[in-house]
């Protein structure tokens, strides 16, 4: 465990205002600094427990094979948004996972079309909106979020040196955070650790990746299993929760009506897509069934 330290005065104020992200294990005025993390969740989602984030998976974007026009892409995104809002989800996350083959960073056509769609979603949304530019384009994600008014983002690879089917990624978390804090300080960052579909170049304990992500400023950690739609092992959630009892955790894959109650007994929230879809679009009936399990 990280040794606790006490801070007060200007340093404590700096932490509360977001002037520094290196508050892991600190204590402010007798309360764990991790309280600040949960307060950020409440600021964005209105609560810090049982948070349901529904996925809006975009169809292939401009320049990608299968692109079927902007109006079609916008219509599908807005239909998913409407379904998730009717089902009582707390937020939506827009992602371009259908842009294949994946590249670490997106091209300008992808960024432009993603921005246009996200703008329309944000205009219609009555719940918080997040954005994630795949495969790991943190710069585009931060920029799009700032422009369209999204309030959170997810980053698959933040501190882990990985390889995958598409490429090898060796991120520089200090550089990533410096850019985020420069253009959009208050943006909530959900950071995956040892994420699905990726292989660690040098294996290490999951808690070691968690420690690094917290140190470098992640607002919450995302835990996954091996693939989309595959249940995240409860043991992984328990391992990280035991090591870091107050760190916000999100389940990033495989959440369904059958397991959501068990998984959210440990995690603060879940990012849900596959289990609440019918023919690749959000099914409001399935989404309501899942949401009712934790209502």
N, C-alpha and C positions, 0 to 999 in steps of 0.2 A: 504494500500500500504506500501511497505517497504520503510523506510526513506532512502533517497539518502545520500551518503557520498562521499567525494572526496579522491582520492588516487593518489599518484605520485611516482616518483623515483623508488626505488627497488621494492616496492609493486606492482606498475603498471606493471613493467617489469615482475614480477613474474606471474601476471595474464595473460599477453600476451603469456608467454612461457608455460602456463599451470601448473605452480607450485602450484596453488591453484584453487579450483573450487567454492570457497565461494565469488562470486562477484555479487550476486544478488543486483541490485539497485545501484551499485557503479558507479561513474563517473570518467573516466580517461581522463585527459587533456581536460576537458570540454565536452567530448562526452560520452553518456551512455555506460557503460561496456557491455550492451547487444549487442553493435556493435560487440564485440568479439565473441559472440555466432553466429551471422550471418556470421562473417568472417570464422568461423569453417565450417559452411554449404558450403560456397563458396569454401573453400579449398578441401572439400570432393566431392561435387556435381557440382562444377563449377558455381553455382548460389545459391541464397537464397530465390527464389520464384518460384512457379509452378514446384516444384520438384516431379517427378513421380518415385516411387519405385515399381517395379513389383515383385510379389511373385514367388519364385520357391519352390513349396511345394513338398518335397521329398516323395517317396513311403516309406512304412515301412522299417526301417533300420535293420541291422543285429541283431538277437536275438528277433525281434518283429514278431508276427504272420502276415503272408502276405509278408514277405521278399522274393523277387524274384531274388536276385542276384545283385552283384555290377555293372556288365556291364549294366544291364537294368536300374538301378537307375542313373548311370552316363549318359546314353543316354537320359533319360527323362529330367534330369536337363539341359543338354546342349541344347536340343531342345527348352526348355522354354527360356533359355538364348538367343538363336539365335532369337526367335520370339520377345522378348522384345527389343532387340537391333535394329532389323529391324523396330519396331514400333516407335522408337525414345524415349524410356524411358530413364531416367537419371541414374538409378541404379537398382540393383536386391537385394533381400533379400532371403537367403536360410533358410528354416525352416522345422522342422520335425514334423509337426502337425499330421501326420498320424501314429505316434508311440503311439498306445493306447493299454491298458489303460495308461494315462499319469501318470508320477511320477514327483515330484518336480525336482529331479536330475536324469540325464541319467546314464545308465550303461556304462562300458568300451567298449562294442561291439558297442553300438550306437555312442559313441564318435569317435571311430576308423573309422567306416564306413562313418559317417558325414564328418570327416576330409578328407578322401580319395575323396569323391564326391566334396567337396568344393575346394579342390586342383585343380581338373580338371576344374571346373567352372572358378576359378581365372586365370588359364592358358589361357583360351579362351576369357575371358571377355575384352571388350573394354570400359566398363563403370564400375563404382565403385560397389563392392560386399560387402554385409553385411551378417552376420550369426546370427541365433538365435536358441539355443538349448532349446527345450521345456521340461518341462512346464515352468520352471523358473531357468534353470541351468546357472546362470551367470558366474560361474567359467569356465565351459566348453566353453561357448560362447567366453569369453575373450581369452582363451587359443587357441581355434581353429582359431579365427580371427588372432592372432599373428602368428601362424604357417603358415597359408595359404596365408596371405597377405590381408585379408579382412579389410575394413577401417571403418565400423560402425557395430553397433549391436542394437538390440531392446530387452528391458526387460519388460515383462508383469507386474511384481510385484516388485516395487523398494522401495516404502515408505508405501504402504497400507497393513494393516493386513486384510487378506481375507480368505474366505472359498469358496470352489467350489465342483463340483462333485467328483474331484479326491483327494483333500487333503486340509489342512489348511496351509497357508503360512504367516509367520510373519517375514518379512525381516529385516535385519540390514543394512541400507544403508551406514553407515560409513564403515562397514566391506567390503561391496561390492566395494565401491569406493577405499578403500585402496588397495585391490587386483588388481583392474583395473589399478590404477596408478603405482603399483609396476611392473606389467608385460607388460602393453601396455598403457602408459599415453595418447597418442594421439588418441586412439580409440574413435570415436564419439558415444555417448550413447543416444539413443532415448528411453525415459522412459514413459511407459503407466501410467496413473493415473486412478484409479477406472475402470479397464479394463473390457471388455465384458466377460460374463460367470462367473464373480466373484462377491461375496457378501461381503460387508464390515462388519467386526465383530462389529465395532462401527462406525455407519454412521457419516459422517461429510461433509461439503460443498466441492464441487469439487475444489474450489479455495484453500482450506486448503491443500489438497493433492498436488496441483500445487506448492504451496509455499514451502512445504517440499522437493519436488523433485528438485526444483531449488536450494534451500539451500544446498542440499547434492551433487549437481554437475551434474545434468542431462543437457545435451547439448540441448535437445529439448524435448517437451512433446508430447505424442501420446494420442489422444482423440478418443474414440469409443462409439458405441451405446451398444445394449444388446447382439449382436451376429454377427458372420461372415456373411457378405452379407447383413446385415440390416443397412440401412442408419444411419449414426451418426447424431443425432439431431443438427441442426444448432445452437440451443440455447446453447448447451454445449460449442461449439467453441466460440460463442460470449461472454459467461460468463468468460471464461479463458482469452480471448483476451482483454476484458475490464479491468480485474484485472492486467494483465501483458502484456501491449501493445507491448513490444519488444521481448518477449520470442518466439523462433521458435516453431511452432505448426505443427503437422502432423495429418491428419485424418487417423485413423487406421482400419476402417471397412466401408463397404457399399458404397464406391465411385464407380460411374458409369459415363458413358458418359452424362447421364441426369443431374447429380448434380455436376460434378467436377468443373465447372466454378463457381457456387455459393459457394461451400465449399472452394475453393482455393482463393476466394476473401477475406477470413479470414485467412485461414491456409497457411503455407509456402509450404506444400507439402502433398502428399497422398501416402499411402501404399495400393496397389491395387492387387487383386487376383481374387475373385469370378466372378466379372462382365466381365472379359476379358478371361474367360475360355470356352472351349468346350470339354466335356468329360474329365474333370479334368486336361487338359493341356492348356497352353496359346495359344489363338487363335490370330494370328498376325493381322487379319482383325479387330477384336473387339478392340485390343489394339491400333491400329492405329486410329480408330474412336474416342476413348477416348482422345488420345494424341492430336488429331487435335482440340479438343474443347478448348484447352488452348494454342495453338500454335500462 
